[in-house]
Amino acid sequence: MANHPSALKRMKQNQKRRLRNKSYRSRINTTIKNIFTALDDKENETARLHYRQALARLDSAVNKGIIHRKTASRRISRLTKKVEANFS
């Protein structure tokens, strides 16, 4: 346990950020799962909608510093391959 006031404040800030980042990552992963569910059910329009949401959320997470830019780029690339493979 921290003893100094600055360390106590830092602990509170880290906890708050961790919870915010966790919820944001969870939202991204849920959107990606929705894409795969829609693709499995052959619902192309729903898949495209979730795909656009996923791209926006990944870009937003990079801007907020929640995930690394190369991680987002890799995930976008893989999603794009899978989505485009079902539309061709």
C-alpha angles and dihedrals in degrees: 000000000000119000105189121078091234091053091049090051091048090053091053092048093048092050092050092048093045092055093046092049091046093054092047093050090048091053090052093049092048091053091051091050089051089056092055092045091052091047091051090050091048092241099146099174092050090048091052091050092052090043091057090047091050092051091050093048093047092050090047092050090053091051091050092048094243095124133017117263094237091051090054091046092052093048092047090050093051093046091049092052092051095044094046092047089061095048098051 
